[in-house]
Amino acid sequence: MESAKQAINYVSETIQGAASGASKETNKEIAKDNNVNVGTRLSAAKDAVGDKVDQTTHENKAEAHKQYAKA
């Protein structure tokens, strides 16, 4: 039962990590766009950094759940 719970958590964290990665890429593109005002670009750059942190956190949690599910 515990391994099934860990497998579900693994899938959840993997999905969340992918969503954060997609958001990061979108924010990076906005930050690079010269047609967007400077305030928006700076905000997007800040958000991209936060998204990267979230992505890494979710990927690390997913890996931990994967390892626990195997045990």
Predicted model as a PDB file, atoms N, CA, C, CB and O in Angstrom, pLDDT in the B-factor column:
MODEL        1                                                                  
ATOM      1  N   MET A   1       0.824  -1.195   0.000  1.00 79.00           N  
ATOM      2  CA  MET A   1       0.000   0.000   0.000  1.00 79.00           C  
ATOM      3  C   MET A   1       0.870   1.261   0.000  1.00 79.00           C  
ATOM      4  CB  MET A   1      -0.938  -0.003   1.211  1.00 79.00           C  
ATOM      5  O   MET A   1       0.573   2.229  -0.700  1.00 79.00           O  
ATOM      6  N   GLU A   2       1.928   1.237   0.779  1.00 83.00           N  
ATOM      7  CA  GLU A   2       2.806   2.409   0.858  1.00 83.00           C  
ATOM      8  C   GLU A   2       3.483   2.685  -0.483  1.00 83.00           C  
ATOM      9  CB  GLU A   2       3.867   2.208   1.948  1.00 83.00           C  
ATOM     10  O   GLU A   2       3.650   3.841  -0.871  1.00 83.00           O  
ATOM     11  N   SER A   3       3.874   1.616  -1.193  1.00 87.00           N  
ATOM     12  CA  SER A   3       4.530   1.837  -2.481  1.00 87.00           C  
ATOM     13  C   SER A   3       3.556   2.434  -3.497  1.00 87.00           C  
ATOM     14  CB  SER A   3       5.112   0.518  -3.016  1.00 87.00           C  
ATOM     15  O   SER A   3       3.967   3.217  -4.353  1.00 87.00           O  
ATOM     16  N   ALA A   4       2.284   2.081  -3.416  1.00 89.00           N  
ATOM     17  CA  ALA A   4       1.285   2.668  -4.311  1.00 89.00           C  
ATOM     18  C   ALA A   4       1.127   4.159  -4.017  1.00 89.00           C  
ATOM     19  CB  ALA A   4      -0.076   1.942  -4.165  1.00 89.00           C  
ATOM     20  O   ALA A   4       1.002   4.970  -4.935  1.00 89.00           O  
ATOM     21  N   LYS A   5       1.133   4.507  -2.748  1.00 93.00           N  
ATOM     22  CA  LYS A   5       1.035   5.920  -2.362  1.00 93.00           C  
ATOM     23  C   LYS A   5       2.241   6.691  -2.878  1.00 93.00           C  
ATOM     24  CB  LYS A   5       0.926   6.064  -0.826  1.00 93.00           C  
ATOM     25  O   LYS A   5       2.103   7.807  -3.378  1.00 93.00           O  
ATOM     26  N   GLN A   6       3.412   6.102  -2.758  1.00 93.00           N  
ATOM     27  CA  GLN A   6       4.625   6.752  -3.242  1.00 93.00           C  
ATOM     28  C   GLN A   6       4.596   6.902  -4.761  1.00 93.00           C  
ATOM     29  CB  GLN A   6       5.863   5.959  -2.813  1.00 93.00           C  
ATOM     30  O   GLN A   6       5.069   7.905  -5.296  1.00 93.00           O  
ATOM     31  N   ALA A   7       4.050   5.921  -5.446  1.00 92.00           N  
ATOM     32  CA  ALA A   7       3.943   5.996  -6.905  1.00 92.00           C  
ATOM     33  C   ALA A   7       3.013   7.129  -7.320  1.00 92.00           C  
ATOM     34  CB  ALA A   7       3.440   4.662  -7.480  1.00 92.00           C  
ATOM     35  O   ALA A   7       3.300   7.849  -8.277  1.00 92.00           O  
ATOM     36  N   ILE A   8       1.909   7.291  -6.611  1.00 94.00           N  
ATOM     37  CA  ILE A   8       0.971   8.385  -6.894  1.00 94.00           C  
ATOM     38  C   ILE A   8       1.649   9.725  -6.631  1.00 94.00           C  
ATOM     39  CB  ILE A   8      -0.318   8.251  -6.032  1.00 94.00           C  
ATOM     40  O   ILE A   8       1.514  10.660  -7.420  1.00 94.00           O  
ATOM     41  N   ASN A   9       2.374   9.814  -5.529  1.00 95.00           N  
ATOM     42  CA  ASN A   9       3.099  11.048  -5.211  1.00 95.00           C  
ATOM     43  C   ASN A   9       4.158  11.350  -6.266  1.00 95.00           C  
ATOM     44  CB  ASN A   9       3.753  10.944  -3.825  1.00 95.00           C  
ATOM     45  O   ASN A   9       4.383  12.510  -6.612  1.00 95.00           O  
ATOM     46  N   TYR A  10       4.801  10.313  -6.772  1.00 95.00           N  
ATOM     47  CA  TYR A  10       5.801  10.478  -7.826  1.00 95.00           C  
ATOM     48  C   TYR A  10       5.173  11.104  -9.065  1.00 95.00           C  
ATOM     49  CB  TYR A  10       6.444   9.124  -8.180  1.00 95.00           C  
ATOM     50  O   TYR A  10       5.716  12.053  -9.630  1.00 95.00           O  
ATOM     51  N   VAL A  11       4.036  10.577  -9.483  1.00 96.00           N  
ATOM     52  CA  VAL A  11       3.349  11.100 -10.667  1.00 96.00           C  
ATOM     53  C   VAL A  11       2.933  12.548 -10.436  1.00 96.00           C  
ATOM     54  CB  VAL A  11       2.114  10.234 -11.013  1.00 96.00           C  
ATOM     55  O   VAL A  11       3.108  13.398 -11.309  1.00 96.00           O  
ATOM     56  N   SER A  12       2.387  12.823  -9.266  1.00 97.00           N  
ATOM     57  CA  SER A  12       1.952  14.180  -8.942  1.00 97.00           C  
ATOM     58  C   SER A  12       3.111  15.172  -8.987  1.00 97.00           C  
ATOM     59  CB  SER A  12       1.302  14.206  -7.565  1.00 97.00           C  
ATOM     60  O   SER A  12       2.988  16.243  -9.579  1.00 97.00           O  
ATOM     61  N   GLU A  13       4.226  14.822  -8.368  1.00 97.00           N  
ATOM     62  CA  GLU A  13       5.385  15.710  -8.350  1.00 97.00           C  
ATOM     63  C   GLU A  13       5.981  15.874  -9.749  1.00 97.00           C  
ATOM     64  CB  GLU A  13       6.445  15.174  -7.386  1.00 97.00           C  
ATOM     65  O   GLU A  13       6.462  16.951 -10.101  1.00 97.00           O  
ATOM     66  N   THR A  14       5.949  14.808 -10.539  1.00 97.00           N  
ATOM     67  CA  THR A  14       6.454  14.886 -11.908  1.00 97.00           C  
ATOM     68  C   THR A  14       5.625  15.861 -12.739  1.00 97.00           C  
ATOM     69  CB  THR A  14       6.448  13.496 -12.561  1.00 97.00           C  
ATOM     70  O   THR A  14       6.172  16.660 -13.499  1.00 97.00           O  
ATOM     71  N   ILE A  15       4.316  15.792 -12.591  1.00 97.00           N  
ATOM     72  CA  ILE A  15       3.418  16.698 -13.317  1.00 97.00           C  
ATOM     73  C   ILE A  15       3.645  18.138 -12.865  1.00 97.00           C  
ATOM     74  CB  ILE A  15       1.937  16.293 -13.100  1.00 97.00           C  
ATOM     75  O   ILE A  15       3.724  19.047 -13.692  1.00 97.00           O  
ATOM     76  N   GLN A  16       3.748  18.343 -11.563  1.00 98.00           N  
ATOM     77  CA  GLN A  16       3.976  19.691 -11.047  1.00 98.00           C  
ATOM     78  C   GLN A  16       5.323  20.243 -11.519  1.00 98.00           C  
ATOM     79  CB  GLN A  16       3.915  19.690  -9.514  1.00 98.00           C  
ATOM     80  O   GLN A  16       5.440  21.428 -11.832  1.00 98.00           O  
ATOM     81  N   GLY A  17       6.330  19.380 -11.567  1.00 97.00           N  
ATOM     82  CA  GLY A  17       7.639  19.807 -12.055  1.00 97.00           C  
ATOM     83  C   GLY A  17       7.583  20.207 -13.521  1.00 97.00           C  
ATOM     84  O   GLY A  17       8.205  21.189 -13.927  1.00 97.00           O  
ATOM     85  N   ALA A  18       6.843  19.452 -14.310  1.00 98.00           N  
ATOM     86  CA  ALA A  18       6.701  19.773 -15.735  1.00 98.00           C  
ATOM     87  C   ALA A  18       5.955  21.091 -15.917  1.00 98.00           C  
ATOM     88  CB  ALA A  18       5.962  18.638 -16.476  1.00 98.00           C  
ATOM     89  O   ALA A  18       6.305  21.886 -16.789  1.00 98.00           O  
ATOM     90  N   ALA A  19       4.941  21.324 -15.111  1.00 98.00           N  
ATOM     91  CA  ALA A  19       4.185  22.579 -15.202  1.00 98.00           C  
ATOM     92  C   ALA A  19       5.073  23.763 -14.834  1.00 98.00           C  
ATOM     93  CB  ALA A  19       2.944  22.536 -14.282  1.00 98.00           C  
ATOM     94  O   ALA A  19       5.026  24.806 -15.486  1.00 98.00           O  
ATOM     95  N   SER A  20       5.876  23.602 -13.797  1.00 98.00           N  
ATOM     96  CA  SER A  20       6.798  24.680 -13.408  1.00 98.00           C  
ATOM     97  C   SER A  20       7.830  24.932 -14.505  1.00 98.00           C  
ATOM     98  CB  SER A  20       7.510  24.333 -12.080  1.00 98.00           C  
ATOM     99  O   SER A  20       8.202  26.078 -14.758  1.00 98.00           O  
ATOM    100  N   GLY A  21       8.288  23.875 -15.149  1.00 97.00           N  
ATOM    101  CA  GLY A  21       9.244  24.020 -16.247  1.00 97.00           C  
ATOM    102  C   GLY A  21       8.641  24.766 -17.424  1.00 97.00           C  
ATOM    103  O   GLY A  21       9.304  25.601 -18.040  1.00 97.00           O  
ATOM    104  N   ALA A  22       7.393  24.470 -17.737  1.00 98.00           N  
ATOM    105  CA  ALA A  22       6.717  25.160 -18.836  1.00 98.00           C  
ATOM    106  C   ALA A  22       6.514  26.635 -18.507  1.00 98.00           C  
ATOM    107  CB  ALA A  22       5.365  24.495 -19.139  1.00 98.00           C  
ATOM    108  O   ALA A  22       6.701  27.503 -19.360  1.00 98.00           O  
ATOM    109  N   SER A  23       6.134  26.907 -17.273  1.00 98.00           N  
ATOM    110  CA  SER A  23       5.953  28.291 -16.841  1.00 98.00           C  
ATOM    111  C   SER A  23       7.272  29.048 -16.885  1.00 98.00           C  
ATOM    112  CB  SER A  23       5.363  28.342 -15.428  1.00 98.00           C  
ATOM    113  O   SER A  23       7.319  30.213 -17.280  1.00 98.00           O  
ATOM    114  N   LYS A  24       8.340  28.377 -16.476  1.00 98.00           N  
ATOM    115  CA  LYS A  24       9.676  28.991 -16.507  1.00 98.00           C  
ATOM    116  C   LYS A  24      10.039  29.397 -17.931  1.00 98.00           C  
ATOM    117  CB  LYS A  24      10.741  28.019 -15.940  1.00 98.00           C  
ATOM    118  O   LYS A  24      10.511  30.510 -18.164  1.00 98.00           O  
ATOM    119  N   GLU A  25       9.819  28.496 -18.877  1.00 98.00           N  
ATOM    120  CA  GLU A  25      10.159  28.790 -20.269  1.00 98.00           C  
ATOM    121  C   GLU A  25       9.327  29.953 -20.817  1.00 98.00           C  
ATOM    122  CB  GLU A  25       9.952  27.545 -21.137  1.00 98.00           C  
ATOM    123  O   GLU A  25       9.848  30.807 -21.536  1.00 98.00           O  
ATOM    124  N   THR A  26       8.057  29.983 -20.482  1.00 98.00           N  
ATOM    125  CA  THR A  26       7.198  31.089 -20.918  1.00 98.00           C  
ATOM    126  C   THR A  26       7.700  32.407 -20.350  1.00 98.00           C  
ATOM    127  CB  THR A  26       5.739  30.847 -20.491  1.00 98.00           C  
ATOM    128  O   THR A  26       7.800  33.402 -21.069  1.00 98.00           O  
ATOM    129  N   ASN A  27       8.012  32.413 -19.069  1.00 98.00           N  
ATOM    130  CA  ASN A  27       8.506  33.635 -18.433  1.00 98.00           C  
ATOM    131  C   ASN A  27       9.855  34.066 -19.004  1.00 98.00           C  
ATOM    132  CB  ASN A  27       8.625  33.431 -16.926  1.00 98.00           C  
ATOM    133  O   ASN A  27      10.120  35.262 -19.127  1.00 98.00           O  
ATOM    134  N   LYS A  28      10.703  33.113 -19.352  1.00 98.00           N  
ATOM    135  CA  LYS A  28      11.985  33.461 -19.970  1.00 98.00           C  
ATOM    136  C   LYS A  28      11.766  34.157 -21.309  1.00 98.00           C  
ATOM    137  CB  LYS A  28      12.851  32.204 -20.160  1.00 98.00           C  
ATOM    138  O   LYS A  28      12.449  35.131 -21.627  1.00 98.00           O  
ATOM    139  N   GLU A  29      10.824  33.660 -22.084  1.00 98.00           N  
ATOM    140  CA  GLU A  29      10.539  34.268 -23.382  1.00 98.00           C  
ATOM    141  C   GLU A  29       9.982  35.684 -23.213  1.00 98.00           C  
ATOM    142  CB  GLU A  29       9.547  33.399 -24.174  1.00 98.00           C  
ATOM    143  O   GLU A  29      10.348  36.584 -23.969  1.00 98.00           O  
ATOM    144  N   ILE A  30       9.122  35.886 -22.250  1.00 98.00           N  
ATOM    145  CA  ILE A  30       8.582  37.226 -21.983  1.00 98.00           C  
ATOM    146  C   ILE A  30       9.712  38.158 -21.554  1.00 98.00           C  
ATOM    147  CB  ILE A  30       7.474  37.173 -20.888  1.00 98.00           C  
ATOM    148  O   ILE A  30       9.779  39.306 -21.992  1.00 98.00           O  
ATOM    149  N   ALA A  31      10.595  37.659 -20.701  1.00 98.00           N  
ATOM    150  CA  ALA A  31      11.705  38.484 -20.210  1.00 98.00           C  
ATOM    151  C   ALA A  31      12.639  38.909 -21.343  1.00 98.00           C  
ATOM    152  CB  ALA A  31      12.496  37.723 -19.144  1.00 98.00           C  
ATOM    153  O   ALA A  31      13.273  39.961 -21.258  1.00 98.00           O  
ATOM    154  N   LYS A  32      12.729  38.113 -22.386  1.00 97.00           N  
ATOM    155  CA  LYS A  32      13.617  38.415 -23.516  1.00 97.00           C  
ATOM    156  C   LYS A  32      12.957  39.304 -24.581  1.00 97.00           C  
ATOM    157  CB  LYS A  32      14.081  37.120 -24.158  1.00 97.00           C  
ATOM    158  O   LYS A  32      13.644  39.851 -25.444  1.00 97.00           O  
ATOM    159  N   ASP A  33      11.645  39.446 -24.521  1.00 97.00           N  
ATOM    160  CA  ASP A  33      10.889  40.132 -25.571  1.00 97.00           C  
ATOM    161  C   ASP A  33      11.033  41.650 -25.462  1.00 97.00           C  
ATOM    162  CB  ASP A  33       9.409  39.743 -25.500  1.00 97.00           C  
ATOM    163  O   ASP A  33      10.551  42.255 -24.505  1.00 97.00           O  
ATOM    164  N   ASN A  34      11.690  42.254 -26.430  1.00 97.00           N  
ATOM    165  CA  ASN A  34      11.897  43.700 -26.433  1.00 97.00           C  
ATOM    166  C   ASN A  34      10.615  44.493 -26.659  1.00 97.00           C  
ATOM    167  CB  ASN A  34      12.896  44.063 -27.488  1.00 97.00           C  
ATOM    168  O   ASN A  34      10.592  45.703 -26.434  1.00 97.00           O  
ATOM    169  N   ASN A  35       9.559  43.836 -27.097  1.00 97.00           N  
ATOM    170  CA  ASN A  35       8.286  44.510 -27.331  1.00 97.00           C  
ATOM    171  C   ASN A  35       7.431  44.621 -26.075  1.00 97.00           C  
ATOM    172  CB  ASN A  35       7.516  43.783 -28.396  1.00 97.00           C  
ATOM    173  O   ASN A  35       6.351  45.210 -26.106  1.00 97.00           O  
ATOM    174  N   VAL A  36       7.905  44.064 -24.984  1.00 97.00           N  
ATOM    175  CA  VAL A  36       7.183  44.092 -23.709  1.00 97.00           C  
ATOM    176  C   VAL A  36       7.828  45.154 -22.826  1.00 97.00           C  
ATOM    177  CB  VAL A  36       7.199  42.682 -23.003  1.00 97.00           C  
ATOM    178  O   VAL A  36       9.045  45.338 -22.863  1.00 97.00           O  
ATOM    179  N   ASN A  37       7.009  45.861 -22.026  1.00 97.00           N  
ATOM    180  CA  ASN A  37       7.580  46.926 -21.204  1.00 97.00           C  
ATOM    181  C   ASN A  37       8.543  46.354 -20.147  1.00 97.00           C  
ATOM    182  CB  ASN A  37       6.454  47.730 -20.522  1.00 97.00           C  
ATOM    183  O   ASN A  37       8.468  45.181 -19.782  1.00 97.00           O  
ATOM    184  N   VAL A  38       9.432  47.207 -19.681  1.00 97.00           N  
ATOM    185  CA  VAL A  38      10.518  46.786 -18.796  1.00 97.00           C  
ATOM    186  C   VAL A  38       9.994  46.186 -17.497  1.00 97.00           C  
ATOM    187  CB  VAL A  38      11.427  47.964 -18.488  1.00 97.00           C  
ATOM    188  O   VAL A  38      10.537  45.188 -17.023  1.00 97.00           O  
ATOM    189  N   GLY A  39       8.960  46.765 -16.916  1.00 97.00           N  
ATOM    190  CA  GLY A  39       8.414  46.242 -15.664  1.00 97.00           C  
ATOM    191  C   GLY A  39       7.916  44.815 -15.807  1.00 97.00           C  
ATOM    192  O   GLY A  39       8.150  43.970 -14.943  1.00 97.00           O  
ATOM    193  N   THR A  40       7.234  44.562 -16.899  1.00 98.00           N  
ATOM    194  CA  THR A  40       6.725  43.212 -17.160  1.00 98.00           C  
ATOM    195  C   THR A  40       7.875  42.246 -17.392  1.00 98.00           C  
ATOM    196  CB  THR A  40       5.778  43.211 -18.373  1.00 98.00           C  
ATOM    197  O   THR A  40       7.839  41.106 -16.930  1.00 98.00           O  
ATOM    198  N   ARG A  41       8.887  42.698 -18.103  1.00 98.00           N  
ATOM    199  CA  ARG A  41      10.051  41.843 -18.372  1.00 98.00           C  
ATOM    200  C   ARG A  41      10.765  41.480 -17.072  1.00 98.00           C  
ATOM    201  CB  ARG A  41      11.031  42.547 -19.336  1.00 98.00           C  
ATOM    202  O   ARG A  41      11.154  40.330 -16.870  1.00 98.00           O  
ATOM    203  N   LEU A  42      10.934  42.466 -16.193  1.00 98.00           N  
ATOM    204  CA  LEU A  42      11.597  42.192 -14.913  1.00 98.00           C  
ATOM    205  C   LEU A  42      10.773  41.237 -14.058  1.00 98.00           C  
ATOM    206  CB  LEU A  42      11.842  43.498 -14.148  1.00 98.00           C  
ATOM    207  O   LEU A  42      11.316  40.335 -13.420  1.00 98.00           O  
ATOM    208  N   SER A  43       9.481  41.439 -14.052  1.00 98.00           N  
ATOM    209  CA  SER A  43       8.602  40.552 -13.297  1.00 98.00           C  
ATOM    210  C   SER A  43       8.669  39.122 -13.850  1.00 98.00           C  
ATOM    211  CB  SER A  43       7.151  41.075 -13.338  1.00 98.00           C  
ATOM    212  O   SER A  43       8.709  38.156 -13.088  1.00 98.00           O  
ATOM    213  N   ALA A  44       8.681  39.001 -15.169  1.00 98.00           N  
ATOM    214  CA  ALA A  44       8.774  37.677 -15.795  1.00 98.00           C  
ATOM    215  C   ALA A  44      10.105  37.009 -15.476  1.00 98.00           C  
ATOM    216  CB  ALA A  44       8.598  37.789 -17.314  1.00 98.00           C  
ATOM    217  O   ALA A  44      10.155  35.800 -15.249  1.00 98.00           O  
ATOM    218  N   ALA A  45      11.184  37.788 -15.456  1.00 98.00           N  
ATOM    219  CA  ALA A  45      12.504  37.228 -15.111  1.00 98.00           C  
ATOM    220  C   ALA A  45      12.504  36.707 -13.684  1.00 98.00           C  
ATOM    221  CB  ALA A  45      13.614  38.290 -15.286  1.00 98.00           C  
ATOM    222  O   ALA A  45      13.018  35.622 -13.411  1.00 98.00           O  
ATOM    223  N   LYS A  46      11.921  37.492 -12.767  1.00 98.00           N  
ATOM    224  CA  LYS A  46      11.820  37.062 -11.362  1.00 98.00           C  
ATOM    225  C   LYS A  46      10.990  35.791 -11.256  1.00 98.00           C  
ATOM    226  CB  LYS A  46      11.198  38.178 -10.487  1.00 98.00           C  
ATOM    227  O   LYS A  46      11.359  34.855 -10.546  1.00 98.00           O  
ATOM    228  N   ASP A  47       9.866  35.764 -11.965  1.00 98.00           N  
ATOM    229  CA  ASP A  47       8.996  34.592 -11.941  1.00 98.00           C  
ATOM    230  C   ASP A  47       9.689  33.361 -12.525  1.00 98.00           C  
ATOM    231  CB  ASP A  47       7.712  34.877 -12.709  1.00 98.00           C  
ATOM    232  O   ASP A  47       9.476  32.246 -12.048  1.00 98.00           O  
ATOM    233  N   ALA A  48      10.514  33.555 -13.549  1.00 98.00           N  
ATOM    234  CA  ALA A  48      11.245  32.432 -14.149  1.00 98.00           C  
ATOM    235  C   ALA A  48      12.194  31.808 -13.133  1.00 98.00           C  
ATOM    236  CB  ALA A  48      12.030  32.897 -15.393  1.00 98.00           C  
ATOM    237  O   ALA A  48      12.339  30.587 -13.080  1.00 98.00           O  
ATOM    238  N   VAL A  49      12.834  32.642 -12.334  1.00 98.00           N  
ATOM    239  CA  VAL A  49      13.736  32.123 -11.297  1.00 98.00           C  
ATOM    240  C   VAL A  49      12.941  31.316 -10.272  1.00 98.00           C  
ATOM    241  CB  VAL A  49      14.501  33.285 -10.597  1.00 98.00           C  
ATOM    242  O   VAL A  49      13.355  30.224  -9.881  1.00 98.00           O  
ATOM    243  N   GLY A  50      11.805  31.853  -9.839  1.00 98.00           N  
ATOM    244  CA  GLY A  50      10.954  31.129  -8.898  1.00 98.00           C  
ATOM    245  C   GLY A  50      10.448  29.822  -9.470  1.00 98.00           C  
ATOM    246  O   GLY A  50      10.389  28.809  -8.773  1.00 98.00           O  
ATOM    247  N   ASP A  51      10.082  29.847 -10.742  1.00 98.00           N  
ATOM    248  CA  ASP A  51       9.616  28.625 -11.405  1.00 98.00           C  
ATOM    249  C   ASP A  51      10.722  27.570 -11.454  1.00 98.00           C  
ATOM    250  CB  ASP A  51       9.127  28.940 -12.828  1.00 98.00           C  
ATOM    251  O   ASP A  51      10.454  26.381 -11.286  1.00 98.00           O  
ATOM    252  N   LYS A  52      11.952  28.001 -11.681  1.00 98.00           N  
ATOM    253  CA  LYS A  52      13.075  27.062 -11.719  1.00 98.00           C  
ATOM    254  C   LYS A  52      13.263  26.407 -10.361  1.00 98.00           C  
ATOM    255  CB  LYS A  52      14.370  27.774 -12.150  1.00 98.00           C  
ATOM    256  O   LYS A  52      13.506  25.204 -10.271  1.00 98.00           O  
ATOM    257  N   VAL A  53      13.150  27.204  -9.306  1.00 98.00           N  
ATOM    258  CA  VAL A  53      13.257  26.657  -7.946  1.00 98.00           C  
ATOM    259  C   VAL A  53      12.146  25.634  -7.715  1.00 98.00           C  
ATOM    260  CB  VAL A  53      13.180  27.794  -6.880  1.00 98.00           C  
ATOM    261  O   VAL A  53      12.395  24.542  -7.204  1.00 98.00           O  
ATOM    262  N   ASP A  54      10.919  25.993  -8.095  1.00 98.00           N  
ATOM    263  CA  ASP A  54       9.794  25.070  -7.936  1.00 98.00           C  
ATOM    264  C   ASP A  54      10.010  23.797  -8.751  1.00 98.00           C  
ATOM    265  CB  ASP A  54       8.482  25.749  -8.358  1.00 98.00           C  
ATOM    266  O   ASP A  54       9.754  22.695  -8.265  1.00 98.00           O  
ATOM    267  N   GLN A  55      10.478  23.947  -9.980  1.00 98.00           N  
ATOM    268  CA  GLN A  55      10.716  22.796 -10.845  1.00 98.00           C  
ATOM    269  C   GLN A  55      11.730  21.844 -10.204  1.00 98.00           C  
ATOM    270  CB  GLN A  55      11.214  23.256 -12.232  1.00 98.00           C  
ATOM    271  O   GLN A  55      11.510  20.634 -10.151  1.00 98.00           O  
ATOM    272  N   THR A  56      12.824  22.396  -9.726  1.00 98.00           N  
ATOM    273  CA  THR A  56      13.862  21.573  -9.108  1.00 98.00           C  
ATOM    274  C   THR A  56      13.334  20.877  -7.857  1.00 98.00           C  
ATOM    275  CB  THR A  56      15.086  22.428  -8.760  1.00 98.00           C  
ATOM    276  O   THR A  56      13.618  19.701  -7.629  1.00 98.00           O  
ATOM    277  N   THR A  57      12.570  21.603  -7.053  1.00 98.00           N  
ATOM    278  CA  THR A  57      11.992  21.017  -5.842  1.00 98.00           C  
ATOM    279  C   THR A  57      11.082  19.848  -6.189  1.00 98.00           C  
ATOM    280  CB  THR A  57      11.213  22.075  -5.049  1.00 98.00           C  
ATOM    281  O   THR A  57      11.177  18.782  -5.580  1.00 98.00           O  
ATOM    282  N   HIS A  58      10.201  20.045  -7.165  1.00 97.00           N  
ATOM    283  CA  HIS A  58       9.280  18.973  -7.554  1.00 97.00           C  
ATOM    284  C   HIS A  58      10.026  17.780  -8.149  1.00 97.00           C  
ATOM    285  CB  HIS A  58       8.251  19.497  -8.559  1.00 97.00           C  
ATOM    286  O   HIS A  58       9.673  16.632  -7.879  1.00 97.00           O  
ATOM    287  N   GLU A  59      11.040  18.038  -8.945  1.00 97.00           N  
ATOM    288  CA  GLU A  59      11.823  16.941  -9.527  1.00 97.00           C  
ATOM    289  C   GLU A  59      12.533  16.149  -8.433  1.00 97.00           C  
ATOM    290  CB  GLU A  59      12.852  17.485 -10.542  1.00 97.00           C  
ATOM    291  O   GLU A  59      12.588  14.921  -8.498  1.00 97.00           O  
ATOM    292  N   ASN A  60      13.072  16.829  -7.440  1.00 97.00           N  
ATOM    293  CA  ASN A  60      13.748  16.136  -6.345  1.00 97.00           C  
ATOM    294  C   ASN A  60      12.768  15.323  -5.514  1.00 97.00           C  
ATOM    295  CB  ASN A  60      14.478  17.136  -5.455  1.00 97.00           C  
ATOM    296  O   ASN A  60      13.075  14.198  -5.118  1.00 97.00           O  
ATOM    297  N   LYS A  61      11.584  15.882  -5.244  1.00 97.00           N  
ATOM    298  CA  LYS A  61      10.564  15.144  -4.502  1.00 97.00           C  
ATOM    299  C   LYS A  61      10.102  13.929  -5.296  1.00 97.00           C  
ATOM    300  CB  LYS A  61       9.367  16.054  -4.177  1.00 97.00           C  
ATOM    301  O   LYS A  61       9.894  12.854  -4.734  1.00 97.00           O  
ATOM    302  N   ALA A  62       9.943  14.107  -6.615  1.00 97.00           N  
ATOM    303  CA  ALA A  62       9.511  12.983  -7.454  1.00 97.00           C  
ATOM    304  C   ALA A  62      10.523  11.849  -7.394  1.00 97.00           C  
ATOM    305  CB  ALA A  62       9.312  13.437  -8.913  1.00 97.00           C  
ATOM    306  O   ALA A  62      10.153  10.679  -7.293  1.00 97.00           O  
ATOM    307  N   GLU A  63      11.802  12.201  -7.456  1.00 96.00           N  
ATOM    308  CA  GLU A  63      12.844  11.181  -7.378  1.00 96.00           C  
ATOM    309  C   GLU A  63      12.820  10.454  -6.033  1.00 96.00           C  
ATOM    310  CB  GLU A  63      14.216  11.813  -7.605  1.00 96.00           C  
ATOM    311  O   GLU A  63      13.000   9.237  -5.974  1.00 96.00           O  
ATOM    312  N   ALA A  64      12.598  11.202  -4.966  1.00 95.00           N  
ATOM    313  CA  ALA A  64      12.522  10.580  -3.642  1.00 95.00           C  
ATOM    314  C   ALA A  64      11.332   9.618  -3.560  1.00 95.00           C  
ATOM    315  CB  ALA A  64      12.410  11.662  -2.544  1.00 95.00           C  
ATOM    316  O   ALA A  64      11.466   8.509  -3.043  1.00 95.00           O  
ATOM    317  N   HIS A  65      10.178  10.036  -4.064  1.00 94.00           N  
ATOM    318  CA  HIS A  65       9.005   9.160  -4.052  1.00 94.00           C  
ATOM    319  C   HIS A  65       9.251   7.918  -4.907  1.00 94.00           C  
ATOM    320  CB  HIS A  65       7.761   9.916  -4.558  1.00 94.00           C  
ATOM    321  O   HIS A  65       8.809   6.825  -4.553  1.00 94.00           O  
ATOM    322  N   LYS A  66       9.938   8.078  -6.006  1.00 93.00           N  
ATOM    323  CA  LYS A  66      10.271   6.959  -6.891  1.00 93.00           C  
ATOM    324  C   LYS A  66      11.132   5.945  -6.148  1.00 93.00           C  
ATOM    325  CB  LYS A  66      11.002   7.460  -8.159  1.00 93.00           C  
ATOM    326  O   LYS A  66      10.900   4.739  -6.229  1.00 93.00           O  
ATOM    327  N   GLN A  67      12.115   6.443  -5.432  1.00 92.00           N  
ATOM    328  CA  GLN A  67      13.009   5.548  -4.686  1.00 92.00           C  
ATOM    329  C   GLN A  67      12.271   4.826  -3.567  1.00 92.00           C  
ATOM    330  CB  GLN A  67      14.186   6.334  -4.106  1.00 92.00           C  
ATOM    331  O   GLN A  67      12.498   3.637  -3.339  1.00 92.00           O  
ATOM    332  N   TYR A  68      11.370   5.550  -2.855  1.00 89.00           N  
ATOM    333  CA  TYR A  68      10.595   4.919  -1.785  1.00 89.00           C  
ATOM    334  C   TYR A  68       9.646   3.878  -2.356  1.00 89.00           C  
ATOM    335  CB  TYR A  68       9.809   5.972  -0.990  1.00 89.00           C  
ATOM    336  O   TYR A  68       9.409   2.851  -1.720  1.00 89.00           O  
ATOM    337  N   ALA A  69       9.102   4.119  -3.535  1.00 88.00           N  
ATOM    338  CA  ALA A  69       8.169   3.167  -4.155  1.00 88.00           C  
ATOM    339  C   ALA A  69       8.873   1.871  -4.525  1.00 88.00           C  
ATOM    340  CB  ALA A  69       7.522   3.782  -5.401  1.00 88.00           C  
ATOM    341  O   ALA A  69       8.266   0.800  -4.490  1.00 88.00           O  
ATOM    342  N   LYS A  70      10.150   1.963  -4.879  1.00 84.00           N  
ATOM    343  CA  LYS A  70      10.931   0.783  -5.251  1.00 84.00           C  
ATOM    344  C   LYS A  70      11.264  -0.088  -4.054  1.00 84.00           C  
ATOM    345  CB  LYS A  70      12.208   1.201  -5.942  1.00 84.00           C  
ATOM    346  O   LYS A  70      11.429  -1.301  -4.182  1.00 84.00           O  
ATOM    347  N   ALA A  71      11.361   0.542  -2.882  1.00 75.00           N  
ATOM    348  CA  ALA A  71      11.797  -0.189  -1.678  1.00 75.00           C  
ATOM    349  C   ALA A  71      10.751  -1.144  -1.164  1.00 75.00           C  
ATOM    350  CB  ALA A  71      12.160   0.776  -0.584  1.00 75.00           C  
ATOM    351  O   ALA A  71      10.975  -1.824  -0.162  1.00 75.00           O  
TER     352      ALA A  71                                                      
ENDMDL                                                                          
END                                                                             
